[in-house]
């Protein structure tokens, strides 16, 4: 007889990644719950999305991130908690919300696995980066430290680069769509490798971990081999798909960082997040799996991930 699937609660289940996590959890047969927060009761888009998730089989649990007791009650109804709250907010408020979740899980005492809201390049490897991205990495590590100190079983997901933010626009700034004028900016020499992962695949791999003892208290790195590509690779694939040739102009690291001058906080975060990806040889230059790291594609070879070429075909 097959073992019973864990009950999963997704916090932030109506967000960009959250809704994908809910659907992935349901597809893999988990009883899946979404925290229905009273502060969203006047957001028509979130309400409509909740109704669509309900059609897929999701159930709702009422609770508030600002009400400890209600959050504890919600957590006690499940086995696994996944936080899909925004991981790109560097404010202390965002960190405090994550710590409130950790406190509720600790007091509930029943959770078999917690997946915190990281879903980016492993923050443990980038706590010495540039500001303001450095602050985000430090905050994430503060949350991870709190999880460990609370003795909560966890899995961290190093999702690397969300394809939707890097692939269609060929890594260009200022747009998420392919360039229209057949001109592209190349960061450095354009040959630094990065890992681009389809957002639905991020959700699929994440849910795969929750009943897997091999990933307990570890970091799962999403590293689809065909998606370890340079910016020049992406442009060449797009040129092949469209039959167009793009004029490439180089931006130095100094000029890239200068874009931050006078820019808003979101742009500044993006620049300092992207700098180690495209410059200094790329963050994969000396990358290797350490003790406590796992490679998702090796653990779950049954997952047919979306390649960057397949991703780009949607826009061709």
C-alpha positions, 0 to 999 in steps of 0.5 A, a space after each residue: 500500500 502506497 504511503 499517504 501523501 503529506 498535506 501541504 500548506 502554501 503561504 503566498 499561494 496566489 503569487 507568481 511562484 505560489 500559484 505554480 507550487 499549489 498546482 504542482 502539489 495538487 498534480 503530485 497528489 498532495 492534499 493542498 491548502 492555501 492560506 486565505 488571509 483577511 488582508 486580501 479580501 478586497 483584492 479581486 485578482 487574488 480572490 478570482 485566482 483563489 477560486 481558480 485554484 479551488 477548481 483545481 482542488 485546493 482548499 483554503 485555511 483562514 489565517 493571518 501572518 500578523 496573527 500568531 495564534 491563527 497561523 499556528 492553527 493553520 500550520 497544525 492542519 498540515 505536514 508541510 509548509 511552503 513559503 512562497 512570499 516574495 523573496 526579492 523584498 530586502 525590507 526588514 518587514 519581509 524578514 520579520 514575516 518569515 520569522 513569524 512563520 518560523 515561530 508558528 511552525 516551532 510552536 505548532 510542533 508538527 511540521 515534517 518539512 518547511 521550505 522557506 521563501 528563498 528560490 534564488 541563487 543560494 544565499 549562503 554563497 553570496 552573503 558578501 555581494 553588492 548592496 542592496 542584493 547583499 542585504 537580501 542574502 543576509 536576511 535569507 541566511 538570518 531566516 535559515 539560521 532561525 529555522 535551524 535553531 528551532 530544529 525545524 526540518 527544512 529544504 532550501 531551494 536554490 532555483 537560480 534564475 527564473 526563466 521568465 525574467 532572463 530568457 525572453 528578453 535575452 537578459 536585457 534590462 527594462 523589458 521582459 519581452 524580446 528586443 524589437 530593434 534587433 539590438 542587444 546589450 552584452 554584459 561583459 564578454 557575454 560568455 559567463 554561464 548562468 542557470 535558467 529554470 522554467 517557473 513551473 519546473 521550479 514548482 515541480 522540483 520543489 514539491 518532489 522534495 517534501 516526502 524525500 528523506 534525501 533532501 532533509 536539511 539540505 539545499 536542492 540546486 536546480 541545474 538543468 544541464 541544457 539550461 546552463 547557458 551564456 547570454 551569447 547562447 540565448 541570443 544565438 538560439 533566438 536568432 536561429 528561431 527568428 531568422 534575425 541577426 542582432 547587433 551586439 554592443 558590450 557594456 563593461 562592469 563599471 558601466 553596468 553598475 553605473 546604471 544604479 545611479 539615481 535608479 529606484 530600489 527595484 532597479 538597484 536590486 536587479 543590477 546588484 543581483 545580476 552583476 555576479 551572474 554576468 561579470 567576474 567570470 560568472 557565479 558558476 566559474 568555481 561552482 561545485 556541490 558541497 556537503 549538504 547540497 543536492 542536484 535536482 536533475 540527478 535526484 529526479 531524472 523523471 522530470 522532463 524540464 523545459 529547455 531555454 529553447 522551448 521557453 523561447 519558442 513561446 515568444 517566437 
